[in-house]
Amino acid sequence: QVQLVESGGGLVQAGGSLRLSCAVSGRPFSITHMGWHRQAPGKQREWVALIYSNGLTKYASSEKGRFTISRDNAKNTVYLQINSLKLEDTAVYYCRDNFGRWGQGTQATVSS
């Protein structure tokens, strides 16, 4: 059974950093494209970043520069590094694979 499990969220002050992780099991990870999405309170879920199986990355234009997506195929894990956190980064962050499967999400809360 395929599982995506996010971790790394928490309460962080504005200006700080977070590194979110998504561990994938049950599927050959190295050939899977992986993405990060987020859903802020009262808003629709939005796409944040994507990393292809070959390592090529893409970002939502609004987040380019502060967000870095990466992957470790040996650990079957994809990461999202978020720097210079803003209050509006408060959201549940989800990972998703290119087969449409989602993780349960990890909450990131940015405080002033």
C-alpha positions in Angstrom: 0.0 0.0 0.0 1.3 3.4 -1.0 1.8 5.8 1.9 2.9 9.5 2.0 3.7 10.8 5.5 4.6 14.4 6.1 6.4 15.7 9.1 8.4 18.7 10.2 5.6 21.3 10.8 5.3 23.3 13.9 5.1 26.7 15.4 7.8 29.1 14.1 8.4 32.8 14.4 8.2 35.0 11.4 11.5 35.2 9.7 12.5 31.7 10.7 12.8 28.6 8.7 11.2 25.2 8.4 12.1 22.0 6.6 9.2 19.8 5.9 9.6 16.1 5.0 7.4 13.6 3.1 8.4 10.0 3.4 7.0 7.7 0.6 6.6 4.0 0.9 5.0 1.3 -1.3 6.0 2.7 -4.7 9.3 3.1 -6.6 10.2 6.6 -5.4 13.0 7.4 -7.8 10.7 7.4 -10.8 7.9 9.4 -9.1 7.4 13.1 -9.5 6.5 14.8 -6.2 4.8 18.0 -5.3 4.1 20.1 -2.3 0.8 21.9 -1.8 -0.7 24.0 1.0 -4.0 25.0 2.4 -4.3 28.1 4.5 -7.3 28.6 6.8 -10.3 29.6 4.8 -8.6 29.2 1.5 -8.4 26.6 -1.3 -5.5 24.2 -1.5 -2.7 25.6 -3.7 0.3 24.1 -5.4 3.6 25.3 -4.1 6.5 23.3 -5.7 7.2 20.3 -7.8 10.3 18.1 -8.3 10.5 15.7 -11.2 12.1 12.3 -11.0 15.2 13.7 -12.8 15.5 16.5 -10.2 14.1 19.3 -12.2 12.2 21.7 -10.0 9.3 24.2 -10.5 7.8 26.6 -8.1 4.7 28.7 -7.9 5.8 32.2 -9.0 4.8 33.8 -5.7 7.1 31.5 -3.7 10.1 31.2 -5.8 13.2 32.2 -3.8 12.0 31.4 -0.4 11.0 27.8 -1.0 13.3 25.0 -2.0 12.1 21.5 -2.9 14.5 18.6 -2.9 14.6 14.8 -2.8 16.7 12.0 -1.4 15.9 8.9 -3.4 18.0 6.8 -1.0 15.6 7.8 1.8 12.4 7.8 -0.4 11.8 11.3 0.9 11.0 14.7 -0.5 11.7 17.9 1.4 10.4 21.5 1.3 12.7 24.1 2.8 10.9 27.4 3.6 13.0 30.4 4.6 12.0 33.9 5.8 8.7 32.6 7.0 5.8 35.0 6.8 2.5 35.0 8.7 0.7 34.0 5.5 2.8 30.8 5.2 0.6 29.4 8.0 -1.1 26.4 6.4 -1.4 22.7 6.3 1.3 21.5 3.9 0.6 18.3 1.9 2.8 16.3 -0.4 1.4 14.6 -3.5 2.8 12.1 -6.0 2.1 12.1 -9.7 -0.4 9.3 -9.2 -2.7 11.6 -7.3 -2.1 10.2 -3.9 -1.9 12.7 -0.9 -0.3 12.6 2.5 -2.3 13.6 5.6 -0.6 17.0 5.9 1.6 18.7 8.4 0.6 22.0 10.1 2.9 24.9 9.9 2.0 28.0 12.0 4.0 31.2 11.8 3.7 33.6 14.7 4.7 37.3 14.9 
